C-alpha cells in the first residue's frame, strides 16, 4: 500500500527563474490559490494514501521545515534532509537522505520533484512496480531460459511531443527504450513525468563523494533494462518559471479545496 512507501521530495533548488518572488522565500512556499505550493503537494499525496515524506531541502529549506513541521497537521509524517555546505545534485540529495528512506535493498521509495503537481493514481503506479511481472522475484526469460533481473526502478512517462518541456524518453510498445535529458533525438516523444520509484539498492549506486544528477542514474538503469515505464495521461503542472507558475495557479484554482 502507498502508506508504507516513503517519498523523497526533491525541493532544494535555488529557484532563480522565479526571482524576485523567491529572493526571500523558497519555491515550495510560493502561494497558489491561497496556499503555499507545498500544502497543495502534500494534500495531493495524502489523498493518494501516502503518509511518509522526506523533504530534500537546500535554499531557504529551514523556512519549509518551519512551515510544515512534523506533518501532523497534514495527517502525515514528515522528515527533513538538507544539502549542507556543498551542493550534491538531485542524486546526491537522495543519497544524503538514504538513512531516512529504507533499510532493505529491495525496499521501494517514491522520488518526486518539489516544484511539480502530478495528479495521477499513485496506487496504480505502485501496483505496477510491485507486480510479479515487474518488481517481483527474478524470473526466467521465456525466449532464452536465462534468469532476468527484476527492475530497480519505475519511471512514469507522458506523451509530451515537446508541448510542456523538451521530450527526453523513447517509450515504445510499453517499454522504456532510452532516456537522456541532455541529448535529444527525434524519436523522443515522451517525457519523464516526474514521479518515479526506486529500490534502495538503486539509491546505493549513487556516489557520495561528488555531485551527482539523478538523471544519470535513470539513464543507466534504462540502458541496463532495470527500469520499467508506466504511461500516464494527466499533464503535470510545475512552478519553475513565471509562465508555468501562472498555469499551475489557474489549474489549482479550479480544484476543490483540501482541508487546511
RODRENDREN-795714 format. One line per 10 residues: number of its first residue (from 1); their letters; for each residue x, y, z of N, C-alpha, C. Coordinates in nm, 4 decimals. Layout:
REM residues N
NUM> A> X:Y:Z:X:Y:Z:X:Y:Z ~ ...
//
This chain:
REM residues 260
1> XXXXXXXXXX> 0.0839:-0.1192:0.0000:0.0000:0.0000:0.0000:0.0878:0.1248:0.0000 ~ 0.0326:0.2339:-0.0540:0.1107:0.3576:-0.0646:0.1507:0.4133:0.0718 ~ 0.0743:0.3824:0.1782:0.1043:0.4455:0.3063:0.2307:0.3922:0.3707 ~ 0.2860:0.2833:0.3208:0.4093:0.2285:0.3777:0.5336:0.2663:0.2976 ~ 0.5166:0.3306:0.1841:0.6294:0.3635:0.0963:0.6613:0.5122:0.1108 ~ 0.7837:0.5462:0.1513:0.8169:0.6877:0.1709:0.8421:0.7589:0.0386 ~ 0.8309:0.8910:0.0448:0.8587:0.9778:-0.0690:0.9848:1.0585:-0.0405 ~ 1.0761:1.0601:-0.1361:1.1864:1.1558:-0.1348:1.1434:1.2715:-0.2241 ~ 1.1167:1.3868:-0.1639:1.0661:1.5030:-0.2369:1.1807:1.6019:-0.2575 ~ 1.2237:1.6157:-0.3815:1.3392:1.6991:-0.4146:1.2953:1.8447:-0.4250
11> XXXXXXXXXX> 1.3306:1.9233:-0.3229:1.2836:2.0613:-0.3153:1.3966:2.1547:-0.2712 ~ 1.5155:2.1321:-0.3266:1.6300:2.2097:-0.2820:1.6814:2.3119:-0.3801 ~ 1.6122:2.3355:-0.4898:1.6612:2.4245:-0.5945:1.6666:2.5708:-0.5527 ~ 1.7452:2.6477:-0.6260:1.7616:2.7903:-0.5964:1.6477:2.8754:-0.6501 ~ 1.5705:2.8236:-0.7452:1.4532:2.8933:-0.7999:1.4894:3.0297:-0.8570 ~ 1.6004:3.0364:-0.9281:1.6452:3.1655:-0.9811:1.5501:3.2215:-1.0862 ~ 1.4788:3.1345:-1.1585:1.3900:3.1825:-1.2640:1.2635:3.2482:-1.2104 ~ 1.2377:3.2297:-1.0797:1.1192:3.2915:-1.0197:1.1514:3.4196:-0.9421 ~ 1.2753:3.4616:-0.9464:1.3066:3.5869:-0.8775:1.2401:3.7045:-0.9485 ~ 1.1953:3.8057:-0.8734:1.2255:3.8337:-0.7322:1.1354:3.7642:-0.6310
21> XXXXXXXXXX> 1.0368:3.6853:-0.6769:0.9464:3.6189:-0.5817:1.0244:3.5360:-0.4808 ~ 1.1269:3.4641:-0.5277:1.1984:3.3695:-0.4427:1.3259:3.4271:-0.3817 ~ 1.3367:3.5577:-0.3776:1.4534:3.6160:-0.3093:1.4432:3.6008:-0.1587 ~ 1.3219:3.5919:-0.1071:1.3035:3.5822:0.0378:1.2286:3.4573:0.0824 ~ 1.1702:3.3830:-0.0113:1.1013:3.2585:0.0241:1.1442:3.1489:-0.0730 ~ 1.1464:3.0223:-0.0287:1.1778:2.9122:-0.1200:1.0597:2.8854:-0.2121 ~ 1.0878:2.8185:-0.3225:0.9841:2.7908:-0.4215:0.8658:2.7147:-0.3613 ~ 0.8926:2.6263:-0.2671:0.7856:2.5459:-0.2079:0.6812:2.6301:-0.1357 ~ 0.7178:2.7512:-0.0953:0.6255:2.8362:-0.0191:0.5602:2.9449:-0.1040 ~ 0.5851:2.9433:-0.2347:0.5164:3.0370:-0.3228:0.3658:3.0078:-0.3172
31> XXXXXXXXXX> 0.2865:3.1128:-0.3050:0.1426:3.0950:-0.2854:0.0700:3.0726:-0.4174 ~ -0.0164:2.9706:-0.4187:-0.1055:2.9429:-0.5305:-0.2432:2.9122:-0.4737 ~ -0.3451:2.9761:-0.5261:-0.4831:2.9504:-0.4839:-0.4978:2.9594:-0.3327 ~ -0.4310:3.0586:-0.2745:-0.4484:3.0879:-0.1331:-0.3651:3.0071:-0.0370 ~ -0.2775:2.9200:-0.0896:-0.1964:2.8353:-0.0008:-0.0573:2.8188:-0.0598 ~ 0.0433:2.7966:0.0246:0.1762:2.7668:-0.0278:0.1720:2.6397:-0.1137 ~ 0.2551:2.6359:-0.2155:0.2533:2.5225:-0.3083:0.2747:2.3901:-0.2363 ~ 0.3614:2.3871:-0.1361:0.3889:2.2611:-0.0664:0.2624:2.2053:-0.0021 ~ 0.1719:2.2930:0.0420:0.0464:2.2445:0.1001:-0.0369:2.1714:-0.0041 ~ -0.0405:2.2238:-0.1247:-0.1130:2.1560:-0.2324:-0.0496:2.0198:-0.2622
41> XXXXXXXXXX> 0.0824:2.0164:-0.2663:0.1518:1.8910:-0.2951:0.1229:1.7857:-0.1895 ~ 0.1377:1.8230:-0.0641:0.1170:1.7261:0.0440:-0.0281:1.6793:0.0488 ~ -0.1219:1.7692:0.0218:-0.2626:1.7285:0.0190:-0.2882:1.6265:-0.0921 ~ -0.2262:1.6486:-0.2068:-0.2404:1.5537:-0.3175:-0.1857:1.4168:-0.2789 ~ -0.0688:1.4140:-0.2191:-0.0101:1.2863:-0.1791:-0.0949:1.2173:-0.0726 ~ -0.1456:1.2955:0.0229:-0.2268:1.2359:0.1293:-0.3554:1.1781:0.0720 ~ -0.4154:1.2452:-0.0258:-0.5362:1.1907:-0.0890:-0.5087:1.0565:-0.1547 ~ -0.3853:1.0357:-0.1958:-0.3464:0.9107:-0.2607:-0.2902:0.8090:-0.1619 ~ -0.3093:0.8333:-0.0339:-0.2728:0.7344:0.0675:-0.1294:0.7412:0.1152 ~ -0.0519:0.8355:0.0672:0.0885:0.8462:0.1066:0.0969:0.9167:0.2408
51> XXXXXXXXXX> 0.1748:0.8610:0.3319:0.1820:0.9146:0.4674:0.3205:0.9647:0.5057 ~ 0.4262:0.9154:0.4418:0.5624:0.9480:0.4842:0.6353:1.0226:0.3732 ~ 0.6869:1.1411:0.4046:0.7588:1.2233:0.3082:0.8887:1.2716:0.3714 ~ 0.9981:1.2519:0.2985:1.1273:1.3070:0.3375:1.1576:1.4209:0.2409 ~ 1.1636:1.5423:0.2914:1.1910:1.6575:0.2070:1.3412:1.6807:0.1979 ~ 1.3913:1.6782:0.0747:1.5325:1.7036:0.0483:1.5447:1.8523:0.0143 ~ 1.5985:1.9302:0.1076:1.5922:2.0754:0.1015:1.7296:2.1385:0.0862 ~ 1.7277:2.2582:0.0320:1.8504:2.3357:0.0177:1.8215:2.4810:0.0475 ~ 1.8070:2.5609:-0.0568:1.7876:2.7051:-0.0458:1.6678:2.7401:0.0432 ~ 1.6942:2.8099:0.1537:1.5914:2.8528:0.2486:1.5064:2.7355:0.2984
61> XXXXXXXXXX> 1.5673:2.6189:0.3049:1.4935:2.4995:0.3445:1.4374:2.5053:0.4850 ~ 1.5031:2.5813:0.5730:1.4531:2.5927:0.7098:1.3144:2.6558:0.7131 ~ 1.2877:2.7422:0.6145:1.1556:2.8037:0.6088:1.0487:2.6984:0.5787 ~ 1.0818:2.6021:0.4928:0.9876:2.4933:0.4624:0.9647:2.4081:0.5865 ~ 1.0723:2.3741:0.6549:1.0594:2.2930:0.7766:0.9757:2.3660:0.8818 ~ 0.9984:2.4956:0.8987:0.9226:2.5709:0.9979:0.7745:2.5759:0.9613 ~ 0.7442:2.5826:0.8325:0.6042:2.5879:0.7891:0.5342:2.4529:0.8056 ~ 0.6017:2.3457:0.7668:0.5366:2.2133:0.7617:0.5445:2.1375:0.8939 ~ 0.6490:2.1611:0.9711:0.6639:2.0925:1.0986:0.6779:1.9422:1.0834 ~ 0.6245:1.8697:1.1792:0.6389:1.7239:1.1777:0.5345:1.6548:1.0915
71> XXXXXXXXXX> 0.4418:1.7311:1.0366:0.3436:1.6745:0.9447:0.2099:1.6409:1.0049 ~ 0.1956:1.6582:1.1353:0.0705:1.6156:1.1980:-0.0502:1.6915:1.1448 ~ -0.0321:1.8176:1.1103:-0.1485:1.8920:1.0616:-0.1894:1.8495:0.9211 ~ -0.1024:1.7740:0.8527:-0.1374:1.7161:0.7226:-0.1813:1.5694:0.7357 ~ -0.1804:1.5171:0.8605:-0.2019:1.3745:0.8846:-0.0959:1.2924:0.8121 ~ 0.0293:1.3400:0.8225:0.1421:1.2737:0.7576:0.2614:1.2749:0.8522 ~ 0.3638:1.1985:0.8161:0.4912:1.2004:0.8873:0.5949:1.2649:0.7957 ~ 0.6509:1.3778:0.8398:0.7490:1.4494:0.7598:0.8855:1.4444:0.8264 ~ 0.9875:1.4266:0.7434:1.1261:1.4334:0.7887:1.2026:1.5211:0.6907 ~ 1.3225:1.5641:0.7299:1.3953:1.6623:0.6506:1.5416:1.6226:0.6358
81> XXXXXXXXXX> 1.5931:1.6460:0.5159:1.7343:1.6251:0.4860:1.7831:1.7493:0.4122 ~ 1.8959:1.8051:0.4559:1.9441:1.9310:0.3997:2.0718:1.9092:0.3192 ~ 2.0865:1.9891:0.2150:2.2022:1.9770:0.1261:2.3348:1.9934:0.1978 ~ 2.3431:2.0836:0.2929:2.4704:2.1120:0.3576:2.5496:2.2160:0.2798 ~ 2.6751:2.2300:0.3132:2.7586:2.3352:0.2535:2.7879:2.3100:0.1063 ~ 2.7930:2.1841:0.0661:2.8266:2.1508:-0.0720:2.7053:2.0952:-0.1432 ~ 2.6668:2.1601:-0.2529:2.5529:2.1110:-0.3293:2.5920:1.9827:-0.4013 ~ 2.5125:1.8774:-0.3826:2.5478:1.7452:-0.4339:2.4565:1.6987:-0.5468 ~ 2.3683:1.7865:-0.5963:2.2813:1.7491:-0.7063:2.1609:1.6697:-0.6594 ~ 2.0701:1.6413:-0.7529:1.9472:1.5707:-0.7170:1.9743:1.4284:-0.6678
91> XXXXXXXXXX> 2.0684:1.3610:-0.7333:2.1036:1.2272:-0.6867:2.1714:1.2316:-0.5518 ~ 2.2629:1.3257:-0.5346:2.3313:1.3396:-0.4074:2.2373:1.3723:-0.2940 ~ 2.1322:1.4491:-0.3226:2.0345:1.4820:-0.2188:1.9619:1.3567:-0.1705 ~ 1.9301:1.2667:-0.2630:1.8639:1.1417:-0.2232:1.9606:1.0530:-0.1452 ~ 2.0860:1.0467:-0.1893:2.1847:0.9671:-0.1164:2.2021:1.0208:0.0248 ~ 2.1996:1.1529:0.0402:2.2144:1.2129:0.1727:2.0979:1.1742:0.2640 ~ 1.9804:1.1548:0.2045:1.8614:1.1196:0.2827:1.8419:0.9696:0.2947 ~ 1.9368:0.8912:0.2470:1.9233:0.7453:0.2381:1.8807:0.6830:0.3702 ~ 1.9356:0.7286:0.4825:1.9064:0.6670:0.6124:1.7622:0.6893:0.6563 ~ 1.6927:0.7826:0.5914:1.5539:0.8101:0.6264:1.4541:0.7384:0.5355
101> XXXXXXXXXX> 1.5041:0.6681:0.4348:1.4172:0.6199:0.3275:1.3967:0.4692:0.3223 ~ 1.4732:0.3920:0.3945:1.4555:0.2471:0.3874:1.5814:0.1769:0.4304 ~ 1.5695:0.0484:0.4550:1.6848:-0.0277:0.5033:1.7185:-0.1449:0.4122 ~ 1.6220:-0.2303:0.3838:1.6485:-0.3455:0.2982:1.6718:-0.3018:0.1542 ~ 1.7541:-0.3788:0.0824:1.7925:-0.3408:-0.0541:1.6745:-0.3352:-0.1491 ~ 1.5684:-0.4128:-0.1221:1.4547:-0.4135:-0.2146:1.3406:-0.3239:-0.1676 ~ 1.3619:-0.2456:-0.0617:1.2589:-0.1523:-0.0174:1.2332:-0.0479:-0.1263 ~ 1.1068:-0.0219:-0.1604:1.0787:0.0809:-0.2605:1.0642:0.2181:-0.1961 ~ 1.0898:0.3209:-0.2740:1.0638:0.4583:-0.2326:1.0228:0.5395:-0.3540 ~ 0.9384:0.6368:-0.3311:0.8996:0.7299:-0.4356:1.0062:0.8381:-0.4499
111> XXXXXXXXXX> 1.0250:0.8868:-0.5706:1.1093:1.0038:-0.5956:1.0266:1.1032:-0.6761 ~ 1.0147:1.2256:-0.6242:0.9321:1.3273:-0.6897:1.0007:1.4624:-0.6812 ~ 0.9607:1.5497:-0.7721:1.0153:1.6844:-0.7749:0.9250:1.7802:-0.6977 ~ 0.9878:1.8648:-0.6181:0.9136:1.9512:-0.5286:0.8521:2.0727:-0.5929 ~ 0.8702:2.0888:-0.7229:0.8089:2.2037:-0.7905:0.7012:2.1617:-0.8892 ~ 0.6533:2.0371:-0.8767:0.5565:1.9855:-0.9745:0.4336:1.9275:-0.9044 ~ 0.3180:1.9511:-0.9654:0.1917:1.8969:-0.9175:0.1497:1.7896:-1.0158 ~ 0.1460:1.6642:-0.9686:0.1297:1.5490:-1.0579:0.0122:1.4646:-1.0084 ~ -0.1041:1.4913:-1.0645:-0.2299:1.4363:-1.0161:-0.2620:1.3065:-1.0901 ~ -0.2082:1.1969:-1.0393:-0.2257:1.0658:-1.1010:-0.2672:0.9650:-0.9943
121> XXXXXXXXXX> -0.2925:0.8422:-1.0366:-0.3296:0.7336:-0.9461:-0.2006:0.6678:-0.8952 ~ -0.1558:0.7099:-0.7791:-0.0291:0.6606:-0.7259:-0.0354:0.5124:-0.6889 ~ -0.1489:0.4675:-0.6394:-0.1606:0.3261:-0.6042:-0.1452:0.2384:-0.7283 ~ -0.2023:0.2802:-0.8407:-0.1900:0.2022:-0.9641:-0.0444:0.1952:-1.0097 ~ 0.0283:0.3060:-0.9942:0.1701:0.3066:-1.0308:0.2490:0.2112:-0.9419 ~ 0.2238:0.2180:-0.8127:0.2944:0.1292:-0.7194:0.2607:-0.0167:-0.7463 ~ 0.1341:-0.0463:-0.7728:0.0939:-0.1842:-0.8018:0.1671:-0.2363:-0.9253 ~ 0.1829:-0.1513:-1.0267:0.2526:-0.1941:-1.1478:0.3980:-0.2278:-1.1177 ~ 0.4596:-0.1496:-1.0311:0.6001:-0.1736:-0.9978:0.6179:-0.3002:-0.9145 ~ 0.5251:-0.3246:-0.8250:0.5380:-0.4385:-0.7330:0.4750:-0.5664:-0.7860
131> XXXXXXXXXX> 0.4161:-0.5611:-0.9042:0.3540:-0.6811:-0.9596:0.4607:-0.7855:-0.9907 ~ 0.4242:-0.9140:-0.9867:0.5243:-1.0195:-1.0113:0.5969:-1.0045:-1.1438 ~ 0.5328:-0.9481:-1.2437:0.5980:-0.9336:-1.3731:0.6905:-0.8153:-1.3832 ~ 0.6925:-0.7312:-1.2791:0.7764:-0.6107:-1.2863:0.8777:-0.6072:-1.1741 ~ 0.8306:-0.5915:-1.0530:0.9240:-0.5722:-0.9436:0.9343:-0.6903:-0.8502 ~ 0.8809:-0.8042:-0.8882:0.8804:-0.9194:-0.8012:1.0063:-1.0027:-0.8122 ~ 0.9991:-1.1311:-0.7799:1.1156:-1.2180:-0.7836:1.1750:-1.2303:-0.9229 ~ 1.3020:-1.2651:-0.9277:1.3695:-1.2866:-1.0552:1.2999:-1.3998:-1.1301 ~ 1.2724:-1.3766:-1.2579:1.2064:-1.4766:-1.3396:1.2988:-1.5190:-1.4532 ~ 1.2599:-1.6211:-1.5242:1.3375:-1.6666:-1.6385:1.2776:-1.6131:-1.7665
141> XXXXXXXXXX> 1.3625:-1.5766:-1.8597:1.3164:-1.5302:-1.9890:1.2613:-1.6472:-2.0676 ~ 1.1396:-1.6329:-2.1179:1.0789:-1.7407:-2.1953:1.1577:-1.7679:-2.3224 ~ 1.2203:-1.6633:-2.3749:1.2911:-1.6789:-2.5019:1.4249:-1.7485:-2.4856 ~ 1.4962:-1.7179:-2.3773:1.6329:-1.7696:-2.3616:1.6468:-1.8689:-2.2480 ~ 1.5518:-1.8690:-2.1566:1.5651:-1.9547:-2.0396:1.6606:-1.8990:-1.9364 ~ 1.7203:-1.7829:-1.9639:1.8138:-1.7228:-1.8706:1.7393:-1.6397:-1.7669 ~ 1.7969:-1.6305:-1.6485:1.7361:-1.5512:-1.5435:1.7423:-1.4040:-1.5798 ~ 1.6317:-1.3337:-1.5562:1.6295:-1.1901:-1.5780:1.6172:-1.1210:-1.4429 ~ 1.6815:-1.0061:-1.4306:1.6813:-0.9357:-1.3039:1.5583:-0.8465:-1.2928 ~ 1.5002:-0.8375:-1.1729:1.3825:-0.7517:-1.1566:1.4225:-0.6050:-1.1656
151> XXXXXXXXXX> 1.3308:-0.5183:-1.2009:1.3629:-0.3765:-1.2131:1.4056:-0.3148:-1.0801 ~ 1.4946:-0.2195:-1.0889:1.5337:-0.1399:-0.9729:1.4586:-0.0081:-0.9686 ~ 1.3856:0.0223:-1.0743:1.3148:0.1488:-1.0757:1.1984:0.1483:-1.1720 ~ 1.1119:0.2472:-1.1550:0.9994:0.2717:-1.2456:0.9969:0.4209:-1.2765 ~ 0.9762:0.4543:-1.4023:0.9620:0.5924:-1.4450:0.8230:0.6118:-1.5052 ~ 0.7468:0.7068:-1.4524:0.6229:0.7435:-1.5191:0.6573:0.8321:-1.6381 ~ 0.5880:0.8108:-1.7488:0.6163:0.8866:-1.8703:0.4858:0.9415:-1.9271 ~ 0.4977:1.0554:-1.9924:0.3831:1.1219:-2.0542:0.4163:1.1506:-2.1994 ~ 0.3213:1.1204:-2.2878:0.3425:1.1559:-2.4288:0.3356:1.3075:-2.4404 ~ 0.4487:1.3665:-2.4654:0.4678:1.5095:-2.4482:0.4845:1.5828:-2.5803
161> XXXXXXXXXX> 0.5621:1.5248:-2.6716:0.5849:1.5888:-2.8011:0.6339:1.7315:-2.7890 ~ 0.7164:1.7583:-2.6887:0.7736:1.8915:-2.6634:0.6672:1.9966:-2.6312 ~ 0.5497:1.9548:-2.5868:0.4447:2.0531:-2.5584:0.4726:2.1319:-2.4314 ~ 0.5090:2.0627:-2.3226:0.5261:2.1299:-2.1939:0.6722:2.1423:-2.1543 ~ 0.7555:2.0618:-2.2112:0.9002:2.0698:-2.1898:0.9629:1.9823:-2.2972 ~ 1.0936:1.9787:-2.3027:1.1597:1.9001:-2.4059:1.1469:1.7511:-2.3754 ~ 1.0984:1.6747:-2.4720:1.0857:1.5303:-2.4549:1.2239:1.4675:-2.4392 ~ 1.2306:1.3619:-2.3584:1.3608:1.3009:-2.3300:1.3561:1.1493:-2.3191 ~ 1.2446:1.0893:-2.3627:1.2264:0.9447:-2.3456:1.1794:0.8817:-2.4763 ~ 1.2392:0.7680:-2.5085:1.1835:0.6807:-2.6118:1.1085:0.5697:-2.5392
171> XXXXXXXXXX> 0.9768:0.5672:-2.5567:0.8890:0.4696:-2.4924:0.8085:0.4056:-2.6034 ~ 0.8310:0.2773:-2.6252:0.7720:0.2103:-2.7404:0.7123:0.0762:-2.6998 ~ 0.5845:0.0555:-2.7332:0.5155:-0.0706:-2.7024:0.5251:-0.1047:-2.5539 ~ 0.5115:-0.0023:-2.4718:0.5122:-0.0236:-2.3281:0.6491:-0.0439:-2.2672 ~ 0.7539:-0.0197:-2.3442:0.8907:-0.0452:-2.2967:0.9720:0.0838:-2.2999 ~ 1.0445:0.1106:-2.1910:1.1405:0.2197:-2.1891:1.2611:0.1788:-2.2729 ~ 1.2826:0.2467:-2.3825:1.3931:0.2137:-2.4721:1.5158:0.2986:-2.4417 ~ 1.4932:0.4281:-2.4214:1.6073:0.5166:-2.3935:1.5592:0.6392:-2.3183 ~ 1.6456:0.6872:-2.2277:1.6205:0.8115:-2.1564:1.7486:0.8920:-2.1562 ~ 1.7397:1.0165:-2.1981:1.8569:1.1039:-2.1986:1.8071:1.2475:-2.2007
181> XXXXXXXXXX> 1.8270:1.3192:-2.0921:1.7747:1.4553:-2.0870:1.8691:1.5567:-2.1511 ~ 1.9893:1.5125:-2.1896:2.0866:1.6049:-2.2483:2.0963:1.5926:-2.3999 ~ 2.0747:1.4746:-2.4528:2.0929:1.4505:-2.5959:1.9611:1.4073:-2.6575 ~ 1.8867:1.5044:-2.7080:1.7549:1.4759:-2.7644:1.7674:1.4168:-2.9038 ~ 1.6824:1.3195:-2.9339:1.6739:1.2615:-3.0675:1.5290:1.2691:-3.1147 ~ 1.5058:1.2680:-3.2468:1.3691:1.2870:-3.2991:1.2684:1.1835:-3.2513 ~ 1.3160:1.0644:-3.2152:1.2218:0.9606:-3.1729:1.1774:0.9755:-3.0274 ~ 1.2249:1.0768:-2.9600:1.1826:1.1024:-2.8221:1.0522:1.1813:-2.8237 ~ 0.9415:1.1143:-2.7967:0.8101:1.1769:-2.7938:0.7509:1.1810:-2.6529 ~ 0.8184:1.1181:-2.5591:0.7714:1.1119:-2.4212:0.8671:1.1895:-2.3310
191> XXXXXXXXXX> 0.8178:1.2196:-2.2108:0.8990:1.2901:-2.1126:0.8889:1.2191:-1.9783 ~ 0.9983:1.2230:-1.9028:0.9960:1.1783:-1.7642:0.8966:1.2668:-1.6897 ~ 0.7888:1.2066:-1.6419:0.6776:1.2820:-1.5846:0.7122:1.3465:-1.4509 ~ 0.8043:1.2851:-1.3772:0.8456:1.3426:-1.2501:0.8067:1.2625:-1.1283 ~ 0.7393:1.1497:-1.1476:0.7095:1.0563:-1.0391:0.7833:0.9272:-1.0692 ~ 0.8714:0.8874:-0.9806:0.9469:0.7648:-1.0008:0.9439:0.6766:-0.8777 ~ 0.9813:0.5513:-0.8970:1.0011:0.4578:-0.7867:1.1397:0.3969:-0.8003 ~ 1.2090:0.3842:-0.6888:1.3400:0.3206:-0.6862:1.3466:0.2209:-0.5722 ~ 1.4212:0.1144:-0.5936:1.4619:0.0299:-0.4823:1.5802:0.0980:-0.4127 ~ 1.5958:0.0742:-0.2836:1.7091:0.1353:-0.2141:1.8414:0.0842:-0.2693
201> XXXXXXXXXX> 1.8409:-0.0327:-0.3302:1.9628:-0.0826:-0.3948:2.0065:0.0096:-0.5074 ~ 1.9115:0.0740:-0.5749:1.9458:0.1701:-0.6799:2.0032:0.2967:-0.6188 ~ 1.9463:0.3419:-0.5073:1.9997:0.4598:-0.4384:2.1433:0.4355:-0.3955 ~ 2.1733:0.3123:-0.3578:2.3088:0.2807:-0.3128:2.4117:0.2873:-0.4243 ~ 2.3671:0.2978:-0.5478:2.4606:0.3167:-0.6589:2.5114:0.4607:-0.6687 ~ 2.4443:0.5519:-0.6056:2.4795:0.6933:-0.6185:2.6083:0.7211:-0.5423 ~ 2.7084:0.7799:-0.6071:2.8319:0.8133:-0.5358:2.8063:0.9201:-0.4304 ~ 2.8780:0.9130:-0.3206:2.8583:1.0089:-0.2118:2.9741:1.1062:-0.1984 ~ 3.0745:1.0934:-0.2862:3.1932:1.1791:-0.2750:3.1957:1.2919:-0.3768 ~ 3.0901:1.3055:-0.4568:3.0863:1.4093:-0.5599:2.9415:1.4374:-0.5983
211> XXXXXXXXXX> 2.9155:1.5552:-0.6558:2.7789:1.5851:-0.7009:2.7331:1.4847:-0.8065 ~ 2.6041:1.4538:-0.8039:2.5519:1.3522:-0.8951:2.4084:1.3862:-0.9317 ~ 2.3792:1.3795:-1.0604:2.2454:1.4087:-1.1121:2.1637:1.2802:-1.1145 ~ 2.0448:1.2848:-1.0578:1.9564:1.1688:-1.0588:1.9329:1.1181:-1.1998 ~ 1.9296:1.2082:-1.2981:1.9065:1.1681:-1.4366:2.0118:1.0703:-1.4861 ~ 2.1346:1.0803:-1.4346:2.2396:0.9870:-1.4765:2.2110:0.8460:-1.4260 ~ 2.1547:0.8355:-1.3058:2.1141:0.7040:-1.2561:2.0017:0.6482:-1.3405 ~ 1.9031:0.7305:-1.3730:1.7923:0.6859:-1.4562:1.8410:0.6399:-1.5939 ~ 1.9312:0.7169:-1.6529:1.9840:0.6801:-1.7849:2.0495:0.5428:-1.7808 ~ 2.1290:0.5183:-1.6769:2.1970:0.3895:-1.6642:2.0987:0.2758:-1.6425
221> XXXXXXXXXX> 1.9993:0.2964:-1.5572:1.9019:0.1901:-1.5293:1.8204:0.1559:-1.6536 ~ 1.7837:0.2574:-1.7313:1.7095:0.2306:-1.8550:1.7975:0.1537:-1.9527 ~ 1.9236:0.1931:-1.9668:2.0149:0.1242:-2.0589:2.0359:-0.0209:-2.0186 ~ 2.0337:-0.0479:-1.8889:2.0526:-0.1846:-1.8387:1.9223:-0.2649:-1.8368 ~ 1.8119:-0.2042:-1.8778:1.6796:-0.2656:-1.8718:1.6415:-0.3005:-1.7281 ~ 1.6827:-0.2131:-1.6361:1.6482:-0.2325:-1.4954:1.5455:-0.1294:-1.4490 ~ 1.4882:-0.0560:-1.5441:1.3846:0.0412:-1.5130:1.2677:0.0211:-1.6068 ~ 1.1475:0.0155:-1.5508:1.0279:-0.0028:-1.6323:0.9560:0.1301:-1.6478 ~ 0.8716:0.1383:-1.7487:0.7953:0.2592:-1.7741:0.6483:0.2394:-1.7442 ~ 0.5838:0.3474:-1.7025:0.4390:0.3459:-1.6771:0.3819:0.4732:-1.7376
231> XXXXXXXXXX> 0.2944:0.4589:-1.8362:0.2425:0.5757:-1.9062:0.1261:0.6381:-1.8302 ~ 0.1319:0.7684:-1.8129:0.0224:0.8445:-1.7553:-0.0303:0.9397:-1.8629 ~ -0.1491:0.9915:-1.8410:-0.2105:1.0775:-1.9423:-0.2445:1.2164:-1.8899 ~ -0.2460:1.2340:-1.7581:-0.2758:1.3653:-1.6996:-0.1504:1.4518:-1.7023 ~ -0.1562:1.5684:-1.7623:-0.0390:1.6537:-1.7707:0.0046:1.6996:-1.6317 ~ 0.1311:1.7332:-1.6200:0.1849:1.7868:-1.4953:0.1766:1.9392:-1.4981 ~ 0.1791:1.9979:-1.3800:0.1877:2.1431:-1.3652:0.3078:2.1730:-1.2768 ~ 0.3957:2.2591:-1.3238:0.5145:2.2913:-1.2446:0.5263:2.4423:-1.2300 ~ 0.6088:2.4835:-1.1339:0.6152:2.6251:-1.0985:0.7564:2.6804:-1.1163 ~ 0.8300:2.6288:-1.2127:0.9685:2.6682:-1.2299:0.9897:2.8027:-1.2960
241> XXXXXXXXXX> 0.8913:2.8495:-1.3718:0.9024:2.9777:-1.4413:0.7757:3.0591:-1.4145 ~ 0.7794:3.1903:-1.4357:0.6578:3.2691:-1.4168:0.5411:3.2196:-1.5022 ~ 0.5694:3.1747:-1.6249:0.4636:3.1269:-1.7137:0.4006:2.9975:-1.6608 ~ 0.4855:2.9028:-1.6222:0.4315:2.7759:-1.5715:0.3661:2.7950:-1.4347 ~ 0.4159:2.8889:-1.3565:0.3527:2.9205:-1.2289:0.2106:2.9699:-1.2508 ~ 0.1908:3.0541:-1.3505:0.0564:3.1045:-1.3803:-0.0366:2.9912:-1.4229 ~ 0.0148:2.8966:-1.5019:-0.0668:2.7819:-1.5429:-0.1060:2.6968:-1.4232 ~ -0.0097:2.6705:-1.3351:-0.0379:2.5894:-1.2165:-0.1373:2.6601:-1.1253 ~ -0.1222:2.7909:-1.1117:-0.2151:2.8659:-1.0272:-0.3569:2.8575:-1.0830 ~ -0.3707:2.8723:-1.2136:-0.5034:2.8651:-1.2755:-0.5642:2.7267:-1.2570
251> XXXXXXXXXX> -0.4825:2.6217:-1.2698:-0.5336:2.4856:-1.2530:-0.5794:2.4614:-1.1096 ~ -0.4979:2.5009:-1.0133:-0.5311:2.4735:-0.8739:-0.6531:2.5539:-0.8285 ~ -0.6765:2.6674:-0.8898:-0.7950:2.7462:-0.8557:-0.9241:2.6781:-0.8992 ~ -0.9140:2.5831:-0.9933:-1.0329:2.5123:-1.0404:-1.0635:2.3889:-0.9575 ~ -0.9692:2.3485:-0.8728:-0.9866:2.2258:-0.7943:-1.0602:2.2529:-0.6644 ~ -1.1365:2.1543:-0.6153:-1.1956:2.1699:-0.4810:-1.0853:2.1864:-0.3774 ~ -1.1086:2.2689:-0.2789:-1.0078:2.2952:-0.1765:-0.9971:2.1759:-0.0820 ~ -0.8727:2.1432:-0.0456:-0.8498:2.0437:0.0583:-0.8606:2.1106:0.1948 ~ -0.8960:2.0341:0.2972:-0.8991:2.0936:0.4324:-0.7620:2.1479:0.4695 ~ -0.7577:2.2621:0.5336:-0.6313:2.3227:0.5743:-0.5889:2.2690:0.7099
//
